Amino acid sequence: MKVAVFSSKSYDETYLNQANNGQHQFTYFEPHLDAHTAALSQGHDAVCCFVNDTLDEATLGQLHDHGIRLVALRCAGFNNVDLGVAQKLGITVARVPDYSPYAVAEHACALILGLNRNTHRAFNRVRENDYSLHGMLGFDLHGKTVGVVGTGKIGVAFIRIMRGFGCRVICHDPYTNPQALDAGAEYVDQDTLWAESDIVSLHCPLLPATRHLINNETLKKMKDGVMLINTSRGALIETVDVINALKNGKVGYLGLDVYEEEADLFFEDNSDELLKDDTFARLLTFRNVLITGHQAFFTREALEAIAQVTISNIGHFEAGSLDRMHQVNV
């Protein structure tokens, strides 16, 4: 199949080509896929997309007109795809539901440790020949209560790490995962999780029910000085509300690998440009905020798995083996 790969970087090309082994013909495009760039898909059978590509009605309509039959997402989330429109147009959507849960879970842990022990600040301080410890006081993770929202594979991997630190782990999910229980977590209702957690880590998908899950009302139910970690999707958090909570001390620590308006920021080198997003700029002024640019997934093992599953999805589609694909249903 001829596949147009959007939002591609050098590492995407490297790992996709290795997994492809000449099976399909890839054309790599750096721009995001949206209604303005969809014309680049002409002459292809499928498009391969990432988290910040926009597959709305306008984009999907153009893809359909250009003969695109498959959207192969090289990510787990599919909130950027209008699935209803895709179904009406006869476009199949596939994803990579499981690449490396350890990569994301370990990065969430890195954010916790960095915020707690101020390693990012210590790095800069030591480089300036300053070895003072004022402002560096942390706390023992051992014995703290960690609330995990979402107990899929990433959530379970994170639970195991936190249990290894000696934390009490409570969790919330519409569906009980026996693996979470086996790892030592306890399921509670959402309000109990907010009220009892010293650290809250989000590992749930972005759905209408979870959009802005963290907002003024849910923040009021949390402990003063709570640590909040998000490595899932930016829109799980109402950013303005969290900024206010940082200002009044309700949120004592904030670790983000995702941001609701990240599409115009992340995965690009914008160092020669002025930061135009006032909300993001405000986040950067807090010394108790640690932000990374959507890199939680970014390990060799994860990129290999993403490429392999993406190639598999394309191959099964071409062979008509839709039941063997990781197809996204409406």
N, C-alpha and C positions, 0 to 999 in steps of 0.2 A: 504494500500500500504506500501511497505517497502521503506523507504526514508533514504538516506545517507546525513547527514547534515555536510557540510564542513565549515571551518573557524569558528567553534562553540566555544562559551565561555559559562561560567556558566549561564549567564543571558539569552542566547539563549535557553539553555536547560530548564531553569525554565519557561519561557514564552511560549515556544512551547509546552511543556508538559501540561501546564495549559489549553491552547487553544485546544489541541488535544483531551484530555479527553478519551484516549484509542482508538481513531478511527484508527490511523495508527501506524506503527512500525518504530520508529526513531533510527538510529545509529549515534552517534555524533563523529565527527573527528575534531581535532584542526587544522590540516594542511590546507593550501589553496588548492583548487582544481586546478590542472593543469595537464599537460601531465605526470608528474612524480608521481602524487598521484591518478590519475584516476582509477587505479586498485582497490582502496578501495571501489569503487562503485559496484563491483561484488556482485551478490546476491540481488541487490536492483532493484526497479522499477523506482525510481526517485532520483534526487539529489536536495538538497536545498543549495543555494549558496548566497554569499554576494558580496560586492563591489570589493574586491581585488582578487576574484577568476578569473582564466583565462580560458574562454571557447572558445578557438580558434579551428582551424580545427583539430589539433592533439588531443586535449582533447576530443572534441566532437566525433571524430572517435572512440576513445576508449570507450566512454560512450555508443555509439551505439552498439559496439561489445559486451558490457556487458549487453545489453538488457535494457538500460535506455531509457524511453519514454518521460520523463518530466523533465525539468529544472525549478524548482520553486525558483525564485529569491526572497529573503526577503529584497528587496530594490526597489527603483523607477527606478534608472538608469539601462541601459542594454548595455552600450557601451563596456563592457567586454565580450560580447557574439557575435560570428560570426553568425548572424541570417540567412544569406544565406546558410551556411553549415548546420545549424540546420534544416532548412526547407528541404534541399535535403535529409537529413538522417531521416526525419520523426520524429524529436524530437520537442515536443511542449515546448515553452518558456513562462512562466507566470511571472508576477512581482507584486509588491505592489505599485501602482501608488499614493496612498494617505494614509498616516499613521497619521502624525501630522504636518501639515504645520506650526503650531504655534511653535513647538519645534525648527525648523530650523530658522524661522524668528526671534524668541526671542534670539537665540544664536548670530545671525548676529548683533542684536542690542547690545548684551553684548560685542561683539568685538568692536563695535563703541564706546561705553561708556568707555570701558577699555582703548582703545588707546587714546581717547580724554582726559580723566581725570587721566590717568596714575595710575589706581587703583592697577595694578599688581606691579608696581614699589613702590608705596606708602606702600603696604603690607610688602614688604621686608625692606623698609627703617625704618618703625616704629618698626619692630621686632629688629632692630639694635639700637633702642633708638634715631633715627634721625628723627626729626619732621620738618626739613627745607622744604621749598616749591620751592627751585630753581629747574628748569627743569620740574615742574609740571603744568605749565600754560596750560589751555585748552581753549575751546571756547563754546559759547552757540550753541546748536543744533537748537534752535528756529530761524527761518528765513533762515536757510541754504537750499541749493538746493541738493536734494538726487536723484541720477540717478539709476533707477532699470532696470536691463537687464533681461528680462524674467518675464512675468506676469501670471504665473500659480497660483496655490493655495498658494504656499509658497511666491511668489512675492507679491500677493495681501495682505496676512497676514502681510508681512513686510511693505508694503505701509501704511496700517492702523496704524501700530505702529509709523512710521515716521511722519505721519500726526498728530498723537496725541502729538508729540513733537513740533508741530508747523512748520514743515518743508514744503517747496515746494517740491513736488515729480514729477519728470518727468520719463518717462519709454519708453522702446523700446521692441517690440516683433513683429514677423511676423504676429501675429494674435491679434486683439484687444479683450480684455476681458472687457465686460461691468462692471464687479465687480471692476476692477481697476479704471474705470472712476467714478463709484459710490463712491469709497473710496477717491476721490479727486485728482487722478493722471492725468497727461497730457501726451499723447503720442507724441513723437517727433522722428525725424530720428536719426540714430546712431551718426552722427557727432555732432549734436546739444547736445545730451546727454553728449558726451565726453567734449564738450567745456563749458557747463554751470554747470556741477555738482561739488559741493564741496566734495561729497561722492559718490562713485560708488559701488553698491552692485550687485553681480552676482547671479542670480537665474534661470539660463537657463540650459538645458541639454547639455551634451557633444555630439556633432554631428560633422561630417566633416566640416560643415560651422562655427562651434563655437570653434573648436580646436585652441588654441593660439589666441583667440579673443583679449586678452590683449597682445600687442607686441610693438615693438619700434614705429611703425607707429601710432597705436591708442593712445599710451602714449603721443606722441608729441602733440596730439590734446586736451589733458586735461589741466586743470589749474595746475599751479605750486603748489606743496604741497597738491595735491589731496589725499583723503583717499580712499583706495581700499580694498574692503571686498569680500572674496570668501568663501561661504559655500556650493558650488555646486559640481564641479569636478575640480581636480587639473589642468588638462590639458587645462582648459580654459585660463590659464595664461602661457606665456612663461617666466619661472622663471628667466633666465639669463637676459632677457630684463628688468624685474622689479627690479632686483638687481642693474643694472646700473642706473635705474631711482631713486632708493633710494639713490644711491651715489651722484647723481647730484641734488637731491632735487625736482625732478619732482613729485615723490611720497613722500608725507610727512608722511603717515601712511599706514601700511599694516596689515590687519587682515586676517588670513587664518585658516580655519578648514580642508582644503584639500590640497594635494600636489601631483604633477604629478607623482612622484616616491615614493608614500607613501606605496606601497604594502609591501616593506621590512622593513618599520618602524612602521606604525601605528597599533594599537590594540595589540601590544606586549610590554612586559617589557624588554627593551634592556639596562637597567641601568648598567649591568655588562660588556657591550661590548663597544668598541670604535665606534664612529660615523664615518662611512666610506663614507657617501654621502657629498662630498665637497660643493655642491651647497646648500644643506640644512644647513650645518654647517655655511656657509656664511650668510644665512638668520638670523640665531640665534645671530649673532654679532651686529645686529642693535637694538638699544633701542626703535625705533619707529615701531617695528614689533612684533605682538602678534600672536602666533600660538597655536592652540589646535589640539588634535589628532583625528580628525573626530568624534567629540562627539556632533555635533549640533543636531543630531537625537535622542540623548540618554536621553529620558525621559520615565517614567513609561507608560504614555499614548501612546507614540509612539511604545514602545516595545509590548504592548498589542495589538495594532492595526496591527502591522506587523505580529505577530503570528496568529491572527485571520484571516487575509486576506490570509496568506500563507496556513493555514489549509483549508480554503474555496477553494482556487485554486486547491489544491491536491484532495479534495473531489469531486469537479465538474469534474475534469479530470477523476477520477476513475469512475464516474457515466456517463461519456460520454457527459456531459453538457458543451461542450466547449464554447458555446455562453454566459455562465454565468461566465466564467473565465476572469481574467485580462490578456488576452493573448497578447503577443508581436508579432506584424506582421512585416514582412520584408518590 
